[in-house]
Amino acid sequence: MKTLIVLHPASVIIISTVLLFLCISVILYIKQYKIQAESKRLIEESERLSKLASKEAEEKEKEKPYEDFTSGHIY
């Protein structure tokens, strides 16, 4: 006949605690990975927008002002 192996209650508590901490560490690692990926995406988006803004500023500087010949004012 097969015998039933019964673990000591302290062993069960230790094993369940280790498994709990393992699960928590895996969950935290996944969250950290997601946060790093989002941070990287936001940094790239920020760099892209800053390049676009500087390009638009350069284009505005290159534009010559419009002169209204009827009144002599420069707009």
ZALUMTI-442268 format. One record per atom (N, C-alpha, C, O): z negated, x, y negated; residue number from 1. Coordinates in steps of 0.05 Angstrom, whole numbers, always signed. Atoms other than C-alpha are relative to their C-alpha. Example, Ala and Ser with C-alpha at 12.3 -4.5 7.8 and 13.67 -1.06 7.14 Angstrom:
REM ZALUMTI-442268
torke Z +0, X +18, Y +24, nr 1;
torke Z -156, X +246, Y +90, nr 1;
torke Z +0, X +18, Y -24, nr 1;
torke Z -13, X +39, Y -24, nr 1;
torke Z +1, X -16, Y +24, nr 2;
torke Z -143, X +273, Y +21, nr 2;
torke Z -14, X -15, Y -22, nr 2;
torke Z -18, X -5, Y -44, nr 2;
END
This chain:
REM ZALUMTI-442268
torke Z +0, X +17, Y +24, nr 1;
torke Z +0, X +0, Y +0, nr 1;
torke Z +0, X +17, Y -25, nr 1;
torke Z -10, X +40, Y -25, nr 1;
torke Z +0, X -14, Y +26, nr 2;
torke Z +11, X +20, Y -71, nr 2;
torke Z -27, X -3, Y -13, nr 2;
torke Z -40, X -24, Y -12, nr 2;
torke Z +26, X +2, Y +15, nr 3;
torke Z -50, X +36, Y -112, nr 3;
torke Z +6, X -3, Y -29, nr 3;
torke Z +26, X +7, Y -40, nr 3;
torke Z -3, X +5, Y +29, nr 4;
torke Z -57, X +13, Y -183, nr 4;
torke Z -15, X +22, Y -15, nr 4;
torke Z -39, X +26, Y -11, nr 4;
torke Z +13, X -21, Y +16, nr 5;
torke Z -70, X +69, Y -232, nr 5;
torke Z -10, X -12, Y -26, nr 5;
torke Z +5, X -25, Y -40, nr 5;
torke Z +13, X +11, Y +24, nr 6;
torke Z -118, X +49, Y -287, nr 6;
torke Z -7, X +24, Y -18, nr 6;
torke Z -21, X +42, Y -9, nr 6;
torke Z +6, X -21, Y +19, nr 7;
torke Z -122, X +92, Y -348, nr 7;
torke Z -27, X -5, Y -13, nr 7;
torke Z -36, X -28, Y -15, nr 7;
torke Z +25, X +2, Y +13, nr 8;
torke Z -187, X +106, Y -382, nr 8;
torke Z +5, X -13, Y -28, nr 8;
torke Z +25, X -7, Y -40, nr 8;
torke Z -4, X +13, Y +26, nr 9;
torke Z -196, X +63, Y -446, nr 9;
torke Z +5, X +20, Y -23, nr 9;
torke Z +20, X +15, Y -41, nr 9;
torke Z -4, X -20, Y +21, nr 10;
torke Z -201, X +126, Y -489, nr 10;
torke Z +29, X +11, Y +1, nr 10;
torke Z +41, X +16, Y -20, nr 10;
torke Z -27, X -10, Y -3, nr 11;
torke Z -134, X +150, Y -461, nr 11;
torke Z +20, X -20, Y -12, nr 11;
torke Z +40, X -13, Y -25, nr 11;
torke Z -18, X +21, Y +11, nr 12;
torke Z -101, X +83, Y -478, nr 12;
torke Z -1, X +0, Y -30, nr 12;
torke Z +20, X -3, Y -43, nr 12;
torke Z +2, X +0, Y +29, nr 13;
torke Z -128, X +86, Y -549, nr 13;
torke Z +14, X +25, Y -12, nr 13;
torke Z +28, X +22, Y -32, nr 13;
torke Z -13, X -24, Y +10, nr 14;
torke Z -104, X +158, Y -558, nr 14;
torke Z +31, X -3, Y +2, nr 14;
torke Z +45, X +4, Y -17, nr 14;
torke Z -29, X +3, Y -4, nr 15;
torke Z -34, X +143, Y -530, nr 15;
torke Z +11, X -21, Y -20, nr 15;
torke Z +32, X -16, Y -32, nr 15;
torke Z -10, X +20, Y +18, nr 16;
torke Z -27, X +80, Y -572, nr 16;
torke Z +0, X +10, Y -29, nr 16;
torke Z +17, X +3, Y -45, nr 16;
torke Z +1, X -11, Y +27, nr 17;
torke Z -49, X +117, Y -635, nr 17;
torke Z +22, X +20, Y -5, nr 17;
torke Z +35, X +20, Y -26, nr 17;
torke Z -22, X -19, Y +2, nr 18;
torke Z +1, X +173, Y -622, nr 18;
torke Z +27, X -15, Y -3, nr 18;
torke Z +43, X -7, Y -20, nr 18;
torke Z -25, X +15, Y +3, nr 19;
torke Z +57, X +122, Y -612, nr 19;
torke Z +2, X -14, Y -27, nr 19;
torke Z +23, X -15, Y -38, nr 19;
torke Z +0, X +13, Y +26, nr 20;
torke Z +37, X +85, Y -675, nr 20;
torke Z +8, X +20, Y -22, nr 20;
torke Z +24, X +14, Y -39, nr 20;
torke Z -7, X -20, Y +20, nr 21;
torke Z +39, X +149, Y -716, nr 21;
torke Z +29, X +9, Y +3, nr 21;
torke Z +43, X +16, Y -17, nr 21;
torke Z -28, X -7, Y -5, nr 22;
torke Z +106, X +167, Y -684, nr 22;
torke Z +19, X -21, Y -13, nr 22;
torke Z +38, X -14, Y -26, nr 22;
torke Z -16, X +22, Y +12, nr 23;
torke Z +135, X +99, Y -704, nr 23;
torke Z -1, X +1, Y -30, nr 23;
torke Z +20, X -2, Y -43, nr 23;
torke Z +3, X -1, Y +29, nr 24;
torke Z +108, X +105, Y -774, nr 24;
torke Z +16, X +24, Y -12, nr 24;
torke Z +29, X +21, Y -32, nr 24;
torke Z -15, X -23, Y +11, nr 25;
torke Z +137, X +175, Y -783, nr 25;
torke Z +30, X -4, Y +2, nr 25;
torke Z +44, X +5, Y -16, nr 25;
torke Z -28, X +6, Y -2, nr 26;
torke Z +205, X +152, Y -758, nr 26;
torke Z +9, X -19, Y -22, nr 26;
torke Z +30, X -15, Y -35, nr 26;
torke Z -7, X +19, Y +22, nr 27;
torke Z +205, X +94, Y -807, nr 27;
torke Z +0, X +13, Y -27, nr 27;
torke Z +18, X +9, Y -43, nr 27;
torke Z +1, X -15, Y +26, nr 28;
torke Z +184, X +139, Y -865, nr 28;
torke Z +24, X +19, Y -2, nr 28;
torke Z +34, X +23, Y -24, nr 28;
torke Z -22, X -18, Y +0, nr 29;
torke Z +238, X +189, Y -846, nr 29;
torke Z +26, X -15, Y -7, nr 29;
torke Z +42, X -6, Y -23, nr 29;
torke Z -24, X +16, Y +6, nr 30;
torke Z +291, X +134, Y -847, nr 30;
torke Z +0, X -9, Y -29, nr 30;
torke Z +21, X -8, Y -42, nr 30;
torke Z +1, X +8, Y +28, nr 31;
torke Z +267, X +109, Y -915, nr 31;
torke Z +6, X +23, Y -18, nr 31;
torke Z +20, X +20, Y -38, nr 31;
torke Z -5, X -24, Y +16, nr 32;
torke Z +267, X +180, Y -943, nr 32;
torke Z +30, X +6, Y +0, nr 32;
torke Z +41, X +13, Y -20, nr 32;
torke Z -29, X -6, Y -2, nr 33;
torke Z +339, X +190, Y -918, nr 33;
torke Z +16, X -20, Y -17, nr 33;
torke Z +34, X -12, Y -31, nr 33;
torke Z -14, X +20, Y +16, nr 34;
torke Z +361, X +124, Y -950, nr 34;
torke Z -3, X +6, Y -30, nr 34;
torke Z +16, X +4, Y -46, nr 34;
torke Z +5, X -5, Y +28, nr 35;
torke Z +328, X +143, Y -1016, nr 35;
torke Z +16, X +25, Y -9, nr 35;
torke Z +27, X +25, Y -31, nr 35;
torke Z -16, X -24, Y +7, nr 36;
torke Z +361, X +212, Y -1016, nr 36;
torke Z +30, X -6, Y -2, nr 36;
torke Z +43, X +4, Y -20, nr 36;
torke Z -28, X +8, Y +2, nr 37;
torke Z +429, X +181, Y -1002, nr 37;
torke Z +6, X -15, Y -25, nr 37;
torke Z +26, X -11, Y -39, nr 37;
torke Z -3, X +16, Y +25, nr 38;
torke Z +420, X +131, Y -1059, nr 38;
torke Z -2, X +18, Y -24, nr 38;
torke Z +13, X +14, Y -43, nr 38;
torke Z +4, X -18, Y +22, nr 39;
torke Z +396, X +186, Y -1105, nr 39;
torke Z +25, X +17, Y -4, nr 39;
torke Z +35, X +21, Y -27, nr 39;
torke Z -24, X -16, Y +2, nr 40;
torke Z +457, X +229, Y -1089, nr 40;
torke Z +23, X -17, Y -11, nr 40;
torke Z +39, X -7, Y -27, nr 40;
torke Z -21, X +17, Y +10, nr 41;
torke Z +503, X +170, Y -1101, nr 41;
torke Z -3, X -5, Y -30, nr 41;
torke Z +17, X -5, Y -45, nr 41;
torke Z +4, X +5, Y +28, nr 42;
torke Z +471, X +155, Y -1168, nr 42;
torke Z +5, X +24, Y -17, nr 42;
torke Z +15, X +22, Y -40, nr 42;
torke Z -5, X -25, Y +15, nr 43;
torke Z +475, X +228, Y -1190, nr 43;
torke Z +31, X +3, Y -3, nr 43;
torke Z +40, X +10, Y -25, nr 43;
torke Z -30, X -2, Y +1, nr 44;
torke Z +550, X +229, Y -1173, nr 44;
torke Z +11, X -20, Y -19, nr 44;
torke Z +30, X -14, Y -34, nr 44;
torke Z -9, X +21, Y +18, nr 45;
torke Z +560, X +163, Y -1210, nr 45;
torke Z -6, X +8, Y -29, nr 45;
torke Z +11, X +3, Y -47, nr 45;
torke Z +8, X -8, Y +27, nr 46;
torke Z +523, X +190, Y -1271, nr 46;
torke Z +18, X +22, Y -10, nr 46;
torke Z +26, X +22, Y -33, nr 46;
torke Z -18, X -22, Y +7, nr 47;
torke Z +565, X +254, Y -1271, nr 47;
torke Z +28, X -11, Y -7, nr 47;
torke Z +41, X -3, Y -26, nr 47;
torke Z -27, X +12, Y +5, nr 48;
torke Z +629, X +212, Y -1266, nr 48;
torke Z +0, X -15, Y -27, nr 48;
torke Z +20, X -12, Y -42, nr 48;
torke Z +0, X +15, Y +26, nr 49;
torke Z +608, X +167, Y -1324, nr 49;
torke Z -3, X +19, Y -24, nr 49;
torke Z +8, X +13, Y -45, nr 49;
torke Z +3, X -19, Y +22, nr 50;
torke Z +587, X +226, Y -1367, nr 50;
torke Z +27, X +14, Y -6, nr 50;
torke Z +34, X +18, Y -29, nr 50;
torke Z -26, X -12, Y +4, nr 51;
torke Z +655, X +259, Y -1356, nr 51;
torke Z +19, X -20, Y -14, nr 51;
torke Z +34, X -13, Y -32, nr 51;
torke Z -17, X +20, Y +12, nr 52;
torke Z +689, X +193, Y -1373, nr 52;
torke Z -7, X -4, Y -29, nr 52;
torke Z +11, X -7, Y -46, nr 52;
torke Z +9, X +4, Y +27, nr 53;
torke Z +647, X +185, Y -1436, nr 53;
torke Z +9, X +24, Y -18, nr 53;
torke Z +18, X +20, Y -41, nr 53;
torke Z -9, X -23, Y +16, nr 54;
torke Z +663, X +256, Y -1459, nr 54;
torke Z +30, X +0, Y -4, nr 54;
torke Z +40, X +8, Y -25, nr 54;
torke Z -29, X +2, Y +3, nr 55;
torke Z +737, X +245, Y -1446, nr 55;
torke Z +7, X -21, Y -21, nr 55;
torke Z +25, X -16, Y -37, nr 55;
torke Z -5, X +21, Y +21, nr 56;
torke Z +735, X +181, Y -1488, nr 56;
torke Z -7, X +10, Y -27, nr 56;
torke Z +7, X +4, Y -47, nr 56;
torke Z +8, X -10, Y +25, nr 57;
torke Z +698, X +217, Y -1543, nr 57;
torke Z +21, X +20, Y -11, nr 57;
torke Z +27, X +21, Y -34, nr 57;
torke Z -21, X -18, Y +8, nr 58;
torke Z +751, X +272, Y -1544, nr 58;
torke Z +25, X -15, Y -9, nr 58;
torke Z +38, X -7, Y -29, nr 58;
torke Z -24, X +16, Y +8, nr 59;
torke Z +807, X +220, Y -1547, nr 59;
torke Z -5, X -13, Y -27, nr 59;
torke Z +14, X -15, Y -43, nr 59;
torke Z +6, X +12, Y +26, nr 60;
torke Z +772, X +186, Y -1606, nr 60;
torke Z +2, X +20, Y -22, nr 60;
torke Z +12, X +14, Y -44, nr 60;
torke Z -1, X -21, Y +20, nr 61;
torke Z +766, X +252, Y -1643, nr 61;
torke Z +29, X +7, Y -6, nr 61;
torke Z +35, X +14, Y -29, nr 61;
torke Z -28, X -7, Y +4, nr 62;
torke Z +840, X +265, Y -1633, nr 62;
torke Z +15, X -21, Y -16, nr 62;
torke Z +36, X -14, Y -29, nr 62;
torke Z -14, X +21, Y +15, nr 63;
torke Z +860, X +198, Y -1664, nr 63;
torke Z -2, X +5, Y -30, nr 63;
torke Z -23, X +12, Y -40, nr 63;
torke Z +0, X -3, Y +29, nr 64;
torke Z +881, X +204, Y -1736, nr 64;
torke Z -8, X -26, Y -13, nr 64;
torke Z -2, X -48, Y -3, nr 64;
torke Z +8, X +25, Y +13, nr 65;
torke Z +850, X +154, Y -1784, nr 65;
torke Z +24, X -15, Y -11, nr 65;
torke Z +44, X -3, Y -19, nr 65;
torke Z -21, X +17, Y +10, nr 66;
torke Z +893, X +97, Y -1805, nr 66;
torke Z -4, X -2, Y -31, nr 66;
torke Z -25, X -9, Y -41, nr 66;
torke Z +2, X +1, Y +29, nr 67;
torke Z +909, X +100, Y -1879, nr 67;
torke Z +14, X -26, Y -10, nr 67;
torke Z +37, X -31, Y -3, nr 67;
torke Z -11, X +24, Y +12, nr 68;
torke Z +920, X +35, Y -1916, nr 68;
torke Z +14, X +8, Y -26, nr 68;
torke Z +0, X +14, Y -46, nr 68;
torke Z -15, X -10, Y +23, nr 69;
torke Z +975, X +52, Y -1965, nr 69;
torke Z -2, X -19, Y -23, nr 69;
torke Z +3, X -12, Y -46, nr 69;
torke Z +1, X +20, Y +22, nr 70;
torke Z +965, X -12, Y -2005, nr 70;
torke Z -25, X +5, Y -18, nr 70;
torke Z -24, X +1, Y -42, nr 70;
torke Z +24, X -3, Y +16, nr 71;
torke Z +893, X +4, Y -2027, nr 71;
torke Z -8, X +29, Y -2, nr 71;
torke Z -26, X +35, Y -18, nr 71;
torke Z +7, X -28, Y +1, nr 72;
torke Z +889, X +79, Y -2014, nr 72;
torke Z -25, X +7, Y +16, nr 72;
torke Z -34, X +30, Y +15, nr 72;
torke Z +23, X -6, Y -16, nr 73;
torke Z +830, X +73, Y -1967, nr 73;
torke Z +8, X +10, Y +28, nr 73;
torke Z +28, X +2, Y +39, nr 73;
torke Z -4, X -10, Y -27, nr 74;
torke Z +825, X +110, Y -1901, nr 74;
torke Z -19, X -14, Y +19, nr 74;
torke Z -43, X -14, Y +14, nr 74;
torke Z +17, X +15, Y -19, nr 75;
torke Z +799, X +70, Y -1842, nr 75;
torke Z -2, X +16, Y +26, nr 75;
torke Z -16, X +7, Y +44, nr 75;
END
